[in-house]
């Protein structure tokens, strides 16, 4: 039997939970499906020190737990489950959960996030959150005056390397090609920063560590020779993949697959469908900006329904 809802939120994390808080307070009775990673990317991080209102820091899972409880307090119906099909061709939108349950939604808020790209090494997975990170802005502070490595050769990698260089003693930039893909200005910044060492034609063979976390990395040159570096932090900057496969043929996406929204709003190319968080943000990717966009999506959704 089909269920009918006014507001369906797909995805959790700061964007989804904040949208649920605002939509609940507006008496829109939102239903939120948390997806395959309840709480989003923050559940894989340890301490979050830059979220306002938490002067002594807060763990990622704890912060998401607090947001979830707050949404539930105002009446949000938060459920486990993953959206496996969505038809946005007409309103109400037709959504299928876990291949079985069918829902008709008057409006939709998409907060499915983006997934950081990793190298796929077992050791990298083992030390994720214990020295392996995909966000220098989030975690760089923990490595002050220590040696770290950044993997990547594009603008993001160069930007993260120069940011970390202002905090850390030394930054290794591991680049598999014989050149950087970054813009000339960004390359110049890297080459002009004395505590960045660029390792061209190197690949990471293994992330090394012990019970305390990352202690180093084993690198393999393109000629087959190996080198070990001693580091406390290992940062991935090889891109993110927005979780938009479900909507690829139905919503306007940019070249990288992020959902396009009208500037200054959460409105997508389909009336009644709104996007919030990293799924539409290739630039900032912060918990606070995701939460803010969740608020915007709920307010846009409320105004749409009032019309």
TAKAFEN-V730351 format. One record per pair of residues at least 6 apart in sequence whose ideal C-beta (glycine too) atoms are under 8 Angstrom apart, sorted by the first residue. I is the first residue (numbers start at 1). GAP is how many residues later the second one is. Records with the same first field share a line. If there is no record, write none. Layout:
I = GAP  GAP
This chain:
2 = 100  101  102
3 = 28  98  99  100  101
4 = 88  99  100  101  102
5 = 24  25  26  98  99  100  101
6 = 22  23  24  99  100  101  299
7 = 16  21  22  23  24  98  99  100  101  102  291  294  298
8 = 22  23  24  25  85  87  95  97  99  100  101
9 = 7  10  11  14  21  22  23  24  99  100  102
10 = 6  22  23  25  73  76  85  98  99  100  101  102
11 = 22  23  24  29  99  100  101  102  232  266  268
12 = 20  22  23  25  26  27  28  52  56  66  99
13 = 26  27  28  29  51  98  100  264  265  277
14 = 26  28  49  50  53  263  273  274  276  277  280
15 = 25  96  98  261  262  263  264  275  276  278  279  282
16 = 16  18  24  93  95  260  261  278
17 = 15  47  50  51  53  54  274  277
18 = 49  258  272  273  274  276  277  280
19 = 11  13  90  92  257  275  276  278  279  282
20 = 10  12  51  56  58  274  278
21 = 46  49  50  53  55  273  277
22 = 272  273  276  277  280
23 = 7  53  86  275  278  279
24 = 6  47  50  51  52
25 = 49
26 = 272  276
28 = 270  273  274  277
29 = 46  48
30 = 46  47  79  268
31 = 45  46  48  72  74
32 = 39  44  45  46  47
33 = 46  47  48  49  50  64
34 = 44  45  46  47
35 = 46  47  48  77
36 = 46
37 = 6  76
38 = 26  42
39 = 21  22  25  26  29
40 = 24  73  237  250
41 = 72  74  75  237
42 = 6  18  19  21  22  245
43 = 17  18  21
44 = 16  84  85
45 = 14  15  84  88  90  93  94
46 = 13  14  83  84
47 = 10  11  12  13  95
48 = 6  9  10  11  12  15  90  239
49 = 8  92
50 = 87  88  236  237  238
51 = 7  12  236  237
52 = 236
54 = 9
58 = 8
63 = 224
67 = 224
68 = 10
71 = 7
72 = 6
81 = 16  17  20
82 = 15  16
83 = 12  13  14  163
84 = 12  13  14  15  162
85 = 10  11  14  161
86 = 7  8  9  10  22  160  161  164
87 = 6  7  8  163
88 = 20  159  162  163  182  185
89 = 161
91 = 15  180  181
92 = 12  13  14
93 = 11  12  13  14  15  179  180
94 = 8  9  10
95 = 7  8  9  10  13
96 = 6  7
97 = 6
106 = 166  199
107 = 165  166  167  194  197  198
108 = 164  165  166
109 = 157  165  166  167  185  188  189  192
110 = 137  149  158  163  164  165  166  169
111 = 164  165  166  168  179  183  186
112 = 130  131  132  134  167
113 = 129  130  164  165  166  177
114 = 126  127  128  129  144  164  165  167  168  171
115 = 125  126  128
116 = 18  19  120  123  124  125
117 = 17  119  121  122  123  124
118 = 6  7  16  118  120
119 = 32  85  117  119
121 = 83  84  85  86
123 = 83  84  85  86
124 = 8  80  83  110  112
126 = 81  83
127 = 80  82  86  87  107
130 = 79  82  83  84
131 = 76  78  82  83  101  102  103
132 = 75  82  102  104
133 = 6  100  101  102  103
134 = 101  102  103  106
135 = 100  150
136 = 14  24  27  28  99  101
137 = 23  26  149
138 = 148
139 = 94  96
140 = 8  20  23  24  27  28  93  95
141 = 26
142 = 91
143 = 21  24  25  89  90
144 = 23  24
145 = 22  23  24
146 = 22  23  85  86  87
147 = 21  22  23  24  25  82  83  84  85
148 = 16  20  22  23  24  83  84  85  86  87
149 = 22  23  24  25  68  80  82  84  85  86
150 = 7  10  11  14  21  22  23  24  85  87
151 = 6  23  53  83  84  85  86  87
152 = 8  21  22  23  84  85  86  87
153 = 20  22  23  24  26  27  28  29
154 = 26  27  28  83  84  85
155 = 26  27  28  31
156 = 81  83
157 = 16  18  25  80  81
158 = 15  22  24  28  29  31  32
159 = 27  78
160 = 75  77
161 = 10  12  29  32  35  76
162 = 27  28  31  34
164 = 7  69  71
165 = 6  28  30  31
168 = 27  65
169 = 26
170 = 25  26  27
171 = 22  24  25  26
172 = 24  25  27  57  59
173 = 17  23  24  25  26
174 = 25  28  29  30  43  45
175 = 23  24  25  26  27
176 = 25  26  27  46
177 = 23  24
178 = 22  23
179 = 21
180 = 6  7  10  18
182 = 8
190 = 6  8
191 = 7
199 = 20
201 = 20  21  22
202 = 17  18  19  20  25
203 = 16  17  18  19
204 = 13  14  15  16  30
205 = 13  14  15  21
206 = 11  12
207 = 7  9  10  27
208 = 6  7  8  9  10  20
209 = 6  7
213 = 19
214 = 17  18  19  20
215 = 15  16  17
216 = 12  13  14  15
217 = 11  12  14  17
218 = 8  9  10
219 = 7  8  9  10
220 = 6  7
221 = 6
240 = 38  42  45
241 = 16
242 = 11  14  15  16  17  36  37  38  40
243 = 36
244 = 7  9  13  14  15  35
247 = 6  12
248 = 9
250 = 20
251 = 8  9  17  18  19  22  24
252 = 7  8  16  17
253 = 6  7
254 = 6  28
256 = 26
258 = 21  22  23  24
259 = 9  16  20  21
260 = 8  9  20
261 = 6  7  13  14  19
265 = 31  35
266 = 8  9  10  14  27  30  31  34  35
267 = 7  33
268 = 6  7
271 = 33
272 = 32
274 = 23  26  27  30
275 = 22
276 = 14  17  18  20  21
277 = 13  16  17
278 = 7  12
280 = 13
281 = 8  9  12
